[in-house]
Amino acid sequence: MNTAEKLARQVLEVFDTGDVAAAGHLVAEDFVDHGAPPWAPQGRAGYLQILTFLTTALKIRYEVHDMVADGDKVAIRATAHGVHDVDTLGFAPTGRPYAMPTMHLYRAENGLLAEHWGVRDELSVLWQVGALRPPAPIPLSEA
């Protein structure tokens, strides 16, 4: 287990415990979150704000499927589970649960997490909570 994996596992524990402050000592002061929304603040303080929003407002819980570490990086494939019970998507809460596929990449430097990249299937969340109608299946022609 490399440093990035060890630290990323501790960040993921925040989603179980809700103790966002515990993540403060895991990330560099100048932490860069490439996966954050463009309006989100950067740095350690910004990342802790994002974690607070995810754990308190969205109540996200992660189910980790794969974690692969090499050198100074760790890649994580996970599903974020939540319930649409807050008005954060621009429409009234539906109360519907969702499961959002995600991929994360963290890079460690000097014993701290220095960068994060995140890819989320947010479109599938909109379908699951009823904000958008899923597209109709395309009939497959027989060959």
Disulfide bonds with the S-S distance in Angstrom:
none
